[in-house]
Amino acid sequence: MSLPACPKCQSVYTYEDGSGLIICPECAFEFKAEDLAAAEIKDAVGNVLSDGDTVTIIKDLPVKGMPKPIKKGTKVKNIRLVDADENNGHDLAAKVDGFGAMNLKSSVVKKN
C-alpha cells in the first residue's frame, strides 16, 4: 500500500509510525489518512476540486475597490487550493481575467 503525499508540502516521502499517524520528514507535518478525505475541497455542486482545474463562477461577485463585479459565467483557469483558515474562508487562489490574482470560495464556483 502506498502512502499519500503530504497535504502541506506535497512531499512523497511520508512514512507511517506505529500509532497510525503519517509523518512527513520534510516539513514534520503529522496527519491521518482518514483526515485527507475530510479535507477535500468541493465546488458548489459537490465535485471534488484539485490544483490546475478550470472552474466557472456561478453568481455575480462584487469586488471591493472595483466598479463592476465578476460576472456569473466567468471561467477561471488553473486554480490552486489554499488553506481556508489562513485566507478568511477563501479556499481557492486564481487569476481572474480583468481582475487579477484573488482568492475565491469554492461555494461560488462550478468545476468544468
PLY file of the C-alpha trace (Angstrom):
ply
format ascii 1.0
element vertex 112
property float x
property float y
property float z
element edge 111
property int vertex1
property int vertex2
end_header
0.00 0.00 0.00
1.43 3.38 -0.94
1.08 6.27 1.47
-0.42 9.61 0.41
1.77 12.64 -0.23
1.98 15.27 2.48
-1.01 17.63 2.21
1.09 20.54 3.46
4.25 20.38 1.31
3.32 17.64 -1.23
6.37 15.53 -0.30
6.09 11.89 -1.37
8.49 10.70 1.34
5.86 10.20 4.04
6.01 7.28 6.44
3.68 5.73 9.00
4.56 5.44 12.66
3.24 2.73 14.94
0.23 4.74 16.17
-1.41 5.20 12.76
-0.10 8.70 12.08
1.51 9.52 8.75
4.53 11.80 9.12
6.31 13.97 6.57
10.08 14.04 7.16
10.49 17.25 5.14
8.08 19.58 6.97
7.33 17.46 10.09
3.56 17.59 9.42
1.58 14.75 11.01
-1.80 13.57 9.73
-4.10 10.57 9.50
-5.13 9.12 6.14
-8.81 9.44 7.15
-8.36 13.19 7.61
-7.47 13.62 3.94
-10.95 12.63 2.76
-12.48 15.26 5.04
-10.05 17.86 3.71
-11.29 17.56 0.12
-12.47 20.84 -1.32
-15.70 20.58 -3.29
-17.40 23.06 -5.61
-20.98 24.32 -5.26
-22.46 21.13 -6.74
-20.22 18.64 -4.92
-17.45 17.96 -7.45
-14.00 17.49 -5.88
-11.60 20.26 -6.91
-7.85 19.91 -7.40
-4.95 22.15 -8.36
-5.00 23.18 -12.02
-8.75 22.76 -12.55
-10.82 25.20 -14.57
-13.96 26.48 -12.86
-16.88 28.78 -13.69
-18.23 31.47 -11.37
-21.91 30.68 -10.62
-23.07 34.12 -9.42
-22.04 37.77 -9.73
-19.31 38.57 -7.19
-18.75 42.15 -6.05
-15.06 43.02 -5.70
-14.02 45.65 -3.18
-12.44 48.63 -4.94
-13.67 47.66 -8.41
-16.52 49.43 -10.23
-18.04 46.20 -11.60
-18.50 42.66 -10.22
-17.07 39.43 -11.57
-19.93 38.25 -13.79
-21.69 34.92 -13.50
-20.27 32.50 -16.09
-16.70 33.83 -15.96
-14.22 30.99 -16.47
-11.21 30.83 -14.19
-8.32 28.60 -15.29
-5.60 26.93 -13.28
-6.91 27.30 -9.73
-4.80 26.49 -6.66
-6.19 25.03 -3.45
-5.18 27.04 -0.38
-5.83 26.82 3.36
-9.17 28.49 4.10
-8.17 29.15 7.72
-5.34 31.40 6.56
-7.40 33.19 3.89
-10.61 34.29 5.65
-12.61 31.30 4.44
-11.43 31.54 0.83
-10.09 28.15 -0.23
-9.10 28.81 -3.86
-6.45 31.10 -5.34
-6.61 32.10 -9.01
-6.07 34.82 -11.57
-9.37 36.17 -12.87
-9.21 37.88 -16.26
-9.76 41.62 -15.86
-9.42 41.46 -12.06
-6.01 39.87 -11.37
-4.96 37.47 -8.65
-7.50 36.83 -5.91
-8.88 34.26 -3.51
-12.30 32.69 -4.08
-14.63 30.48 -2.09
-15.36 27.05 -3.53
-19.06 27.59 -2.82
-19.31 30.13 -5.68
-17.67 28.05 -8.42
-18.56 25.01 -10.50
-15.94 22.66 -11.98
-15.90 22.48 -15.79
0 1
1 2
2 3
3 4
4 5
5 6
6 7
7 8
8 9
9 10
10 11
11 12
12 13
13 14
14 15
15 16
16 17
17 18
18 19
19 20
20 21
21 22
22 23
23 24
24 25
25 26
26 27
27 28
28 29
29 30
30 31
31 32
32 33
33 34
34 35
35 36
36 37
37 38
38 39
39 40
40 41
41 42
42 43
43 44
44 45
45 46
46 47
47 48
48 49
49 50
50 51
51 52
52 53
53 54
54 55
55 56
56 57
57 58
58 59
59 60
60 61
61 62
62 63
63 64
64 65
65 66
66 67
67 68
68 69
69 70
70 71
71 72
72 73
73 74
74 75
75 76
76 77
77 78
78 79
79 80
80 81
81 82
82 83
83 84
84 85
85 86
86 87
87 88
88 89
89 90
90 91
91 92
92 93
93 94
94 95
95 96
96 97
97 98
98 99
99 100
100 101
101 102
102 103
103 104
104 105
105 106
106 107
107 108
108 109
109 110
110 111
